[in-house]
Amino acid sequence: MEQRELKRDLSNRHIQLIAIGGTIGTGLFLGSGKAIQLAGPSIIFAYLIVGIALFFVMRALGELLLSKAGYQSLTDIAEEHLGPWASFVTGWTYWFCWIMTAMADVIAVGVYVKYWFNIPQWIPALICVIILLGLNLLTVKLFGELEFWFALIKVITILALIIIGVILLVMGFKTDAGSVTVQNLWNHGGLFPNGVSGFLLSFQMVIFAYVGVELVGVSATETSNPQKNIPSAINKIPLRILFFYVGALIVLLFINPWMELNAAESPFVKTFSLVGIPLAAGIINFVVLTSAASACNSGMFSTSRILYNLSKNDQGPSKFAKLNKNHVPSNGLFVSTLVISGGALLSKLIPDQAFGIVTTISAICFIWVWSIILICHLRYKKKCPHLHAASAFKAPLTPFINYVVLALFAVILVIMLFSDATRPALLLTPVWFILLFIFYWTRRKKKINL
């Protein structure tokens, strides 16, 4: 029987733009509405704080990736520095992270379609899953090309928003909600209109907005010159955060008094509606719809590959390692898609709460993954001081900053416990980790007995 392997048909052009576009998605386009509702203009500080913390996570990841040429994934790093249990739990949790993120994107598709058609959220969500399954069963090259253009559209949209916002600001343009002015940042209750508590409660959605930021580093390992491309990609992260997140939000808040934005719709669409350009608002809604669909597409792609790699490393069922004639891990793809379609089910059962639940679970699981990176870096620095000393891309301010960021993550988890919206998901998520540890030790016992 012919031995099939995964095809690596993604060019450097695909990888670089997918890495940029992959971190700009539903969390920013839809989730920022909820975050602004909670924090008001202070949401800018929340995005800055989390963005700075994740830059240090990425610097730690960059040093780890460059310390050994054989690293292909986060699970390799976890196994090297923490042991097989960490590799197993992190690998499966990373799969679960992207499942939850893709579910959020599916739910968002239903929300965006309601802008035009008054139909139940779950119907367009389910249709989206079926279409994307068909696309993912085809070649990797088709996926790469689609994602390249979707990512480019997202980048251009934010660029256009910022340019238009600055022009409106200079003109002193008047909307139905008032004038476009810098004073909108503090004229409606100050920078912290809902107090410190509102500011703190926004961090869950801010965390979700940044999910996938680690792809910038991991994707760079797939290029021809990782020694050059990993530092280059990671060092550009602060500029991307300032421009795509902080810059876009500041412009949104110049145009809109923060109270005009709400959790039920995209603040980007709302902004163009306020400006009085309904056609533009419809176009932006289409853009954020394609953004959610493409993010879900990425979720399907990545989760099927994660299952494939877990299976190849003997950390999952062997059937996930089978490829179809197009060199696509179809078994893993079908299983991942089946779980992701749960987003459509949640849209039917609890349409108002569905997005909040899956984004909270996703944020918690990504906090685990990012924390593992920081802990691995601490272990690496202690166990391999010679490698750290020789590194051309040392993570700054370590080990102090590692502990600071880990403490920030712990505080964010505690904050989630005090919010009615995030508490149920926070209390439910540990069940996933308990099941993983049980499954790991059961498999380990079987291997020892054999």
C-alpha positions as a printed NumPy array, in Angstrom:
array([[  0.   ,   0.   ,   0.   ],
       [  1.299,   3.463,  -0.924],
       [  2.613,   5.402,   2.083],
       [  0.967,   8.807,   2.189],
       [  2.335,  11.82 ,   4.031],
       [  0.959,  15.274,   4.747],
       [  1.668,  17.621,   1.879],
       [  3.466,  20.849,   2.803],
       [  2.136,  23.016,  -0.019],
       [  2.057,  26.294,   1.902],
       [  4.499,  28.9  ,   0.612],
       [  6.212,  31.534,   2.758],
       [  3.652,  34.045,   1.371],
       [  0.809,  31.893,   2.747],
       [  2.457,  31.254,   6.103],
       [  3.348,  34.882,   6.856],
       [ -0.057,  36.383,   6.062],
       [ -1.995,  33.512,   7.67 ],
       [  0.065,  34.111,  10.824],
       [ -0.867,  37.816,  10.797],
       [ -4.499,  37.3  ,   9.825],
       [ -4.899,  34.329,  12.149],
       [ -4.678,  36.556,  15.211],
       [ -7.259,  39.008,  13.841],
       [-10.649,  37.397,  14.016],
       [-13.929,  36.976,  15.818],
       [-12.473,  38.05 ,  19.178],
       [-11.729,  41.501,  17.774],
       [-14.519,  41.868,  15.224],
       [-17.38 ,  40.656,  17.456],
       [-16.001,  40.056,  20.963],
       [-14.661,  43.597,  21.323],
       [-18.289,  44.794,  21.475],
       [-18.839,  42.87 ,  24.704],
       [-15.452,  43.973,  26.072],
       [-16.205,  47.654,  25.367],
       [-19.618,  47.285,  27.005],
       [-17.9  ,  46.026,  30.171],
       [-14.877,  48.329,  30.338],
       [-15.7  ,  51.392,  28.259],
       [-12.617,  53.216,  26.9  ],
       [-10.377,  51.477,  29.476],
       [-10.579,  48.458,  27.161],
       [ -7.573,  50.021,  25.396],
       [ -5.456,  49.441,  28.533],
       [ -6.711,  45.834,  28.816],
       [ -5.611,  45.118,  25.233],
       [ -2.236,  46.772,  25.892],
       [ -1.603,  44.799,  29.109],
       [ -2.481,  41.416,  27.596],
       [ -0.636,  42.288,  24.38 ],
       [  2.577,  43.131,  26.288],
       [  2.261,  39.936,  28.366],
       [  1.862,  37.823,  25.224],
       [  4.869,  39.474,  23.611],
       [  6.984,  38.099,  26.478],
       [  5.325,  34.681,  26.029],
       [  6.298,  34.835,  22.359],
       [  9.868,  35.828,  23.146],
       [ 10.115,  32.807,  25.453],
       [  8.655,  30.606,  22.69 ],
       [ 11.057,  32.068,  20.143],
       [ 14.104,  31.249,  22.257],
       [ 12.812,  27.719,  22.86 ],
       [ 12.104,  27.089,  19.157],
       [ 15.586,  28.228,  18.175],
       [ 17.322,  26.245,  20.946],
       [ 16.841,  22.945,  19.098],
       [ 16.394,  22.379,  15.372],
       [ 14.109,  19.35 ,  15.793],
       [ 11.163,  21.132,  17.403],
       [  8.061,  20.937,  15.222],
       [  5.326,  21.856,  17.686],
       [  4.541,  23.044,  21.205],
       [  4.156,  19.406,  22.319],
       [  7.802,  18.699,  21.436],
       [  8.888,  21.557,  23.704],
       [  6.594,  20.399,  26.529],
       [  7.929,  16.832,  26.35 ],
       [ 11.555,  17.97 ,  26.318],
       [ 11.278,  20.198,  29.401],
       [  8.333,  18.869,  31.436],
       [  7.884,  15.251,  30.363],
       [  5.468,  13.055,  28.355],
       [  2.456,  14.   ,  30.517],
       [  2.865,  17.685,  29.606],
       [  3.196,  16.831,  25.922],
       [  0.037,  14.698,  26.025],
       [ -2.084,  17.166,  28.02 ],
       [ -0.855,  20.218,  26.095],
       [ -1.286,  18.54 ,  22.705],
       [ -4.878,  17.542,  23.378],
       [ -5.63 ,  20.869,  25.079],
       [ -4.272,  22.717,  22.058],
       [ -6.686,  20.694,  19.9  ],
       [ -9.514,  21.601,  22.311],
       [ -8.442,  25.289,  22.212],
       [ -8.937,  25.43 ,  18.476],
       [-12.172,  23.402,  18.646],
       [-13.647,  25.989,  21.04 ],
       [-12.324,  28.871,  18.934],
       [-13.835,  27.378,  15.772],
       [-17.142,  26.891,  17.619],
       [-17.095,  30.591,  18.536],
       [-16.493,  31.434,  14.866],
       [-19.415,  29.234,  13.8  ],
       [-21.672,  30.983,  16.32 ],
       [-20.433,  34.362,  15.03 ],
       [-21.38 ,  33.377,  11.462],
       [-24.977,  32.952,  12.66 ],
       [-24.882,  36.38 ,  14.347],
       [-23.53 ,  38.116,  11.231],
       [-26.067,  36.504,   8.86 ],
       [-28.884,  37.877,  11.073],
       [-27.783,  41.353,   9.919],
       [-29.468,  40.562,   6.585],
       [-31.886,  37.704,   7.291],
       [-34.099,  37.148,  10.317],
       [-33.452,  33.42 ,  10.637],
       [-32.333,  31.284,  13.607],
       [-28.573,  31.544,  14.289],
       [-27.994,  27.792,  14.078],
       [-29.051,  27.448,  10.414],
       [-26.227,  29.535,   8.803],
       [-23.829,  28.116,  11.424],
       [-24.57 ,  24.549,  10.313],
       [-24.425,  25.439,   6.607],
       [-21.015,  27.063,   7.201],
       [-19.654,  23.892,   8.86 ],
       [-20.817,  21.676,   5.975],
       [-19.304,  23.942,   3.286],
       [-15.975,  24.226,   5.126],
       [-15.797,  20.461,   5.634],
       [-16.037,  20.016,   1.861],
       [-13.284,  22.592,   1.264],
       [-10.974,  21.02 ,   3.843],
       [-11.288,  17.584,   2.241],
       [ -9.608,  19.049,  -0.854],
       [ -5.946,  20.036,  -1.218],
       [ -3.816,  21.919,   1.296],
       [ -2.837,  24.371,  -1.431],
       [ -6.488,  25.43 ,  -1.891],
       [ -6.751,  26.02 ,   1.882],
       [ -3.584,  28.141,   1.841],
       [ -4.748,  30.26 ,  -1.075],
       [ -8.216,  30.877,   0.444],
       [ -6.74 ,  31.798,   3.825],
       [ -4.178,  34.095,   2.226],
       [ -6.91 ,  36.192,   0.597],
       [ -9.208,  36.096,   3.651],
       [ -6.322,  37.293,   5.839],
       [ -5.506,  40.049,   3.342],
       [ -9.153,  41.242,   3.398],
       [ -9.061,  41.447,   7.235],
       [ -5.838,  43.449,   7.23 ],
       [ -7.136,  45.844,   4.543],
       [-10.448,  46.291,   6.435],
       [ -8.72 ,  47.413,   9.64 ],
       [ -6.378,  49.647,   7.658],
       [ -9.396,  51.233,   5.909],
       [-11.206,  51.719,   9.231],
       [ -8.222,  53.533,  10.738],
       [ -7.715,  55.764,   7.678],
       [-11.446,  56.639,   7.463],
       [-11.568,  57.237,  11.235],
       [ -8.633,  59.657,  11.112],
       [-10.207,  61.539,   8.169],
       [-13.538,  61.814,  10.038],
       [-11.678,  63.008,  13.145],
       [ -9.866,  65.749,  11.214],
       [-13.165,  66.794,   9.577],
       [-15.005,  66.842,  12.913],
       [-17.65 ,  64.673,  11.236],
       [-21.043,  64.444,  12.974],
       [-22.852,  61.113,  13.315],
       [-26.29 ,  60.357,  14.784],
       [-24.508,  59.821,  18.114],
       [-22.556,  63.094,  18.028],
       [-19.228,  64.389,  16.734],
       [-16.212,  62.245,  15.906],
       [-13.753,  63.489,  18.531],
       [-10.916,  62.367,  20.792],
       [-13.081,  63.553,  23.704],
       [-15.383,  60.553,  23.178],
       [-12.72 ,  58.624,  25.095],
       [-13.461,  60.449,  28.364],
       [-16.639,  62.522,  27.892],
       [-19.04 ,  59.697,  28.776],
       [-18.159,  58.689,  32.313],
       [-14.374,  58.939,  31.998],
       [-11.876,  56.3  ,  30.928],
       [-13.257,  53.839,  33.528],
       [-17.034,  54.448,  33.318],
       [-17.86 ,  51.083,  34.898],
       [-15.1  ,  51.303,  37.49 ],
       [-12.198,  48.941,  38.022],
       [-14.558,  45.948,  38.158],
       [-15.785,  46.519,  34.582],
       [-12.184,  46.91 ,  33.427],
       [-11.145,  43.631,  35.079],
       [-14.157,  41.687,  33.788],
       [-13.215,  42.571,  30.199],
       [ -9.978,  40.58 ,  30.336],
       [-11.625,  37.263,  29.408],
       [-12.744,  38.578,  26.018],
       [ -9.428,  40.368,  25.514],
       [ -7.598,  37.075,  26.08 ],
       [ -9.879,  35.452,  23.511],
       [ -9.118,  38.216,  20.993],
       [ -5.434,  37.227,  21.085],
       [ -5.868,  33.451,  20.724],
       [ -3.585,  32.063,  18.058],
       [ -0.819,  34.605,  18.589],
       [  1.603,  31.686,  19.151],
       [  1.045,  30.661,  15.502],
       [  3.294,  33.552,  14.475],
       [  6.273,  31.73 ,  16.002],
       [  5.251,  28.149,  15.215],
       [  4.451,  29.006,  11.556],
       [  7.868,  30.59 ,  11.119],
       [  9.483,  27.175,  11.794],
       [  7.916,  26.019,   8.504],
       [  9.903,  28.579,   6.492],
       [ 13.279,  28.028,   4.83 ],
       [ 15.231,  30.171,   7.32 ],
       [ 13.702,  29.91 ,  10.83 ],
       [ 16.825,  31.43 ,  12.464],
       [ 15.995,  34.664,  10.67 ],
       [ 12.205,  34.429,  10.318],
       [ 11.278,  33.509,  13.923],
       [ 12.92 ,  36.614,  15.496],
       [ 11.588,  38.793,  12.669],
       [  7.992,  37.525,  13.079],
       [  8.017,  37.777,  16.887],
       [  9.636,  41.202,  17.076],
       [  6.901,  42.596,  14.816],
       [  4.182,  41.526,  17.265],
       [  4.207,  44.784,  19.343],
       [  3.665,  46.863,  16.183],
       [  0.853,  44.563,  15.078],
       [ -0.785,  44.814,  18.512],
       [ -0.528,  48.617,  18.528],
       [ -1.882,  48.902,  14.998],
       [ -4.476,  46.142,  14.555],
       [ -5.852,  46.031,  18.104],
       [ -5.164,  49.222,  20.008],
       [ -5.232,  51.467,  16.924],
       [ -8.488,  50.009,  15.63 ],
       [-10.178,  50.265,  19.044],
       [ -9.067,  53.861,  19.588],
       [-10.545,  54.83 ,  16.198],
       [-13.789,  52.981,  17.008],
       [-14.065,  54.922,  20.27 ],
       [-13.299,  58.25 ,  18.556],
       [-16.261,  57.658,  16.224],
       [-18.642,  56.056,  18.744],
       [-19.394,  57.008,  22.326],
       [-18.687,  53.653,  24.017],
       [-22.33 ,  53.244,  25.153],
       [-23.429,  53.031,  21.501],
       [-21.599,  49.697,  21.119],
       [-23.015,  46.464,  22.493],
       [-22.244,  42.784,  22.739],
       [-24.94 ,  41.688,  20.288],
       [-23.312,  43.12 ,  17.145],
       [-19.931,  43.877,  15.655],
       [-18.659,  47.341,  16.669],
       [-17.048,  47.56 ,  13.209],
       [-20.432,  47.196,  11.487],
       [-22.066,  49.542,  14.009],
       [-19.418,  52.196,  13.333],
       [-20.144,  52.365,   9.613],
       [-23.886,  52.413,  10.333],
       [-23.41 ,  55.408,  12.643],
       [-21.356,  57.212,  10.017],
       [-24.413,  56.935,   7.758],
       [-22.994,  54.648,   5.086],
       [-25.389,  51.674,   5.129],
       [-23.812,  50.096,   2.028],
       [-20.39 ,  50.27 ,   3.691],
       [-21.859,  48.737,   6.869],
       [-23.207,  45.853,   4.784],
       [-19.804,  45.39 ,   3.142],
       [-18.069,  45.394,   6.542],
       [-20.588,  42.833,   7.807],
       [-19.682,  40.649,   4.824],
       [-15.985,  41.083,   5.643],
       [-16.426,  40.062,   9.291],
       [-18.625,  37.162,   8.13 ],
       [-15.863,  35.901,   5.825],
       [-13.406,  36.512,   8.679],
       [-15.393,  34.238,  10.996],
       [-15.791,  31.62 ,   8.267],
       [-12.071,  31.694,   7.45 ],
       [-11.154,  31.463,  11.15 ],
       [-13.432,  28.421,  11.449],
       [-11.766,  27.037,   8.308],
       [ -8.36 ,  27.491,   9.995],
       [ -9.748,  25.767,  13.08 ],
       [-10.839,  22.739,  11.06 ],
       [ -7.479,  22.63 ,   9.276],
       [ -5.372,  22.947,  12.427],
       [ -7.431,  20.557,  14.601],
       [ -7.301,  17.809,  11.976],
       [ -3.493,  18.23 ,  11.757],
       [ -3.148,  18.278,  15.548],
       [ -5.042,  14.94 ,  15.746],
       [ -2.815,  13.584,  12.971],
       [  0.368,  14.542,  14.853],
       [ -0.965,  13.234,  18.191],
       [ -1.719,   9.915,  16.502],
       [  1.704,   9.768,  14.784],
       [  3.35 ,  10.371,  18.182],
       [  1.295,   7.577,  19.765],
       [ -0.731,  10.04 ,  21.831],
       [ -4.05 ,   9.366,  20.115],
       [ -5.989,   6.69 ,  18.214],
       [ -4.066,   5.36 ,  15.181],
       [ -7.024,   5.978,  12.839],
       [ -6.346,   9.732,  13.024],
       [ -3.026,   9.172,  11.223],
       [ -4.744,   7.951,   8.036],
       [ -4.755,  10.269,   5.019],
       [ -7.126,  10.354,   2.055],
       [ -6.051,  10.466,  -1.615],
       [ -5.562,  14.254,  -1.336],
       [ -3.122,  13.73 ,   1.571],
       [ -5.666,  15.185,   4.021],
       [ -6.176,  13.558,   7.484],
       [ -9.866,  12.97 ,   6.764],
       [-10.652,  10.903,   9.89 ],
       [ -9.318,  13.622,  12.168],
       [-11.121,  16.222,  10.058],
       [-14.498,  14.437,  10.372],
       [-14.137,  14.073,  14.172],
       [-13.066,  17.707,  14.637],
       [-15.892,  18.938,  12.386],
       [-18.437,  16.885,  14.309],
       [-17.338,  18.505,  17.581],
       [-17.168,  21.999,  16.018],
       [-20.738,  21.589,  14.758],
       [-21.681,  21.653,  18.446],
       [-21.431,  25.432,  17.993],
       [-24.512,  25.284,  15.764],
       [-26.291,  23.203,  18.426],
       [-25.424,  25.747,  21.125],
       [-26.702,  28.516,  18.829],
       [-30.044,  26.702,  18.769],
       [-30.242,  25.848,  22.486],
       [-28.757,  28.99 ,  24.091],
       [-28.259,  31.602,  21.325],
       [-27.612,  34.475,  23.758],
       [-25.089,  32.665,  25.975],
       [-23.369,  30.381,  23.432],
       [-20.657,  32.821,  22.304],
       [-19.707,  33.781,  25.868],
       [-19.421,  30.151,  27.026],
       [-17.176,  28.879,  24.22 ],
       [-14.943,  31.993,  24.225],
       [-14.412,  31.608,  27.985],
       [-13.454,  27.931,  27.642],
       [-11.147,  28.798,  24.745],
       [ -9.481,  31.603,  26.739],
       [ -8.887,  29.313,  29.74 ],
       [ -7.343,  26.571,  27.591],
       [ -5.093,  29.05 ,  25.774],
       [ -3.945,  30.38 ,  29.165],
       [ -2.84 ,  26.787,  29.893],
       [ -0.89 ,  26.59 ,  26.608],
       [  0.777,  29.984,  27.087],
       [  1.615,  29.133,  30.72 ],
       [  3.238,  25.867,  29.611],
       [  5.458,  27.878,  27.241],
       [  6.592,  30.137,  30.118],
       [  7.162,  27.211,  32.49 ],
       [  9.116,  25.317,  29.812],
       [ 11.268,  28.398,  29.327],
       [ 11.995,  28.558,  33.073],
       [ 12.99 ,  24.866,  33.03 ],
       [ 15.087,  25.345,  29.893],
       [ 16.985,  28.249,  31.443],
       [ 17.677,  26.233,  34.587],
       [ 18.556,  22.928,  32.884],
       [ 20.365,  24.311,  29.821],
       [ 22.211,  27.48 ,  30.91 ],
       [ 24.787,  26.898,  28.148],
       [ 22.07 ,  27.034,  25.46 ],
       [ 20.578,  30.164,  26.991],
       [ 24.004,  31.818,  27.146],
       [ 24.655,  30.956,  23.49 ],
       [ 21.195,  32.008,  22.27 ],
       [ 21.101,  34.801,  19.701],
       [ 17.467,  35.491,  20.592],
       [ 17.346,  35.578,  24.393],
       [ 13.967,  36.294,  25.989],
       [ 14.272,  39.592,  27.899],
       [ 13.791,  40.103,  31.66 ],
       [ 13.689,  36.381,  32.439],
       [ 12.979,  34.687,  34.792],
       [ 11.276,  37.653,  36.514],
       [  8.89 ,  38.431,  33.631],
       [  7.851,  34.763,  33.331],
       [  6.564,  34.834,  36.91 ],
       [  4.858,  38.216,  36.376],
       [  2.952,  36.965,  33.313],
       [  2.043,  33.686,  35.039],
       [  0.694,  35.732,  37.965],
       [ -1.339,  37.877,  35.532],
       [ -2.871,  34.731,  34.018],
       [ -3.741,  33.461,  37.508],
       [ -5.399,  36.793,  38.381],
       [ -7.457,  36.683,  35.16 ],
       [ -8.697,  33.184,  36.058],
       [ -9.7  ,  34.406,  39.526],
       [-11.541,  37.383,  37.956],
       [-13.507,  34.935,  35.779],
       [-14.706,  33.24 ,  38.955],
       [-16.423,  36.451,  40.09 ],
       [-18.362,  37.022,  36.853],
       [-21.734,  35.365,  36.321],
       [-21.02 ,  35.21 ,  32.586],
       [-17.7  ,  33.335,  32.881],
       [-18.055,  31.359,  36.147],
       [-19.965,  28.34 ,  34.705],
       [-17.383,  27.805,  31.928],
       [-14.487,  28.285,  34.385],
       [-15.903,  25.64 ,  36.737],
       [-16.629,  23.287,  33.819],
       [-13.212,  23.471,  32.107],
       [-11.26 ,  21.551,  34.824],
       [-13.33 ,  18.48 ,  33.868],
       [-11.441,  18.466,  30.551],
       [ -8.058,  18.394,  32.305],
       [ -9.18 ,  15.703,  34.789],
       [-10.317,  13.488,  31.901],
       [ -7.02 ,  14.056,  30.07 ],
       [ -4.922,  13.065,  33.099],
       [ -7.071,   9.956,  33.656],
       [ -6.721,   9.015,  29.984],
       [ -2.941,   9.607,  30.087],
       [ -2.319,   7.478,  33.165],
       [ -4.599,   4.706,  31.854],
       [ -2.652,   4.553,  28.571],
       [  0.657,   4.666,  30.456],
       [ -0.371,   1.763,  32.68 ],
       [ -1.373,  -0.314,  29.657],
       [  2.018,   0.332,  28.017],
       [  3.891,  -0.649,  31.203],
       [  1.857,  -3.878,  31.514],
       [  2.613,  -4.762,  27.906]])
